[in-house]
Amino acid sequence: MTTPSVSNPSGPALSEASALPLAAGVWPIDPAHSGVYFQVRHLGVTNVRGRFDVFNGTLTIGETLADVAVEATIDMASVNTNQADRDAHLRSTDFFDIERNPTMHYQSVSVTADEDDYQVAGNLTINGITKPVTLAVEFYGVDVHPADNRTRAGFAATTEIRRSDYGIDFNMPLGAGKLALGDKIKVELDLQFIAP
């Protein structure tokens, strides 16, 4: 049985098994139009939000989803919560220990699809500790950037991790069993990749 093909605005037609109408090859991330964001509960009553300003990554497209791979590296020193003293504390040995562990790394191991939604399973390394993490990914589509006439593909991704899983367990007790900082970290990614 022949697998039907789908139209591909950035390259030759691919089989529906790919579930991504993108040209085969390595798509580098466009950091100027992407973002890596996080939030953590503070005092149990609000969220502190932050981002990492320096990162890079690639999306490798093959003929099927089995050939799709995502890899990314984030510079931990680039953490930015809009508060200089807090950012300096995050870079210290209490949290990221950037002298010994300057980067965070993610490498996918599988990609599965449900229409325009995807699950990307992979391994996340922080603080020298690697744990499995799955990203819930939404594909926003493709378009051509008018400035350079190159095709871009857009995605949004979310996940949640526990910082204690990576040995980042600094906290301040508030009494009655409460702690100043939550353990769960919500992660949100806005990613734009450039066609090869």
C-alpha positions, 0 to 999 in steps of 0.5 A: 500500500502506498503512503499518501504524501503531503505538500511541503512548502520548504522542500519535496513532498514527504510521506505522512509518516513524517507528520512534519511537512519540512525539508529533510536536513538539519534546521538550526534554531533561530535564537533571535526569534526563540525563547526558553522560559521557566517559572517556580512557585515562591512562598507558595503564593505566586510564581517567579518567572525567568528565562535563559538568554543564550542557547542553541539547538538543532531540529533534524528532519528525516523521512519519518518521525523515527528519523526526527531528532532534537538537540539543544544546549543552554548556557546556565550563566545566561539565566535572567529573572530581572533581578541581579542578586537573585540571578547571581544566587542562581549561578552559585553552588546553591543552585546551578554551580555554573563553574562546574556545570556551565550548560544544560543539555537536551537530546531527544530519543523519540518523537510521536505525533497526534495531528499537529501535536507531538510528544518528544521524549528525551534526556535532560542533563542539568548539574551533571545529572541526566533524567528522562523528560518528555516535551509536549510540542505544538507545531505552528507551521512554516513561513518565509522570513521576508528579510532573508527569504528563508523558510522558518518553522515554529513550535511551542513546547512545555514540560515540568521537571523537579529541580530536586531530581537534579540535585538542586534542592536549596531552600529556606524553611518558612515554618509549619513545614512550608518552604520558600521555593517550590520543587516543580519547575514549569518550562515553556519553549518558543522555538523557531528553526531555519530551513537548511 
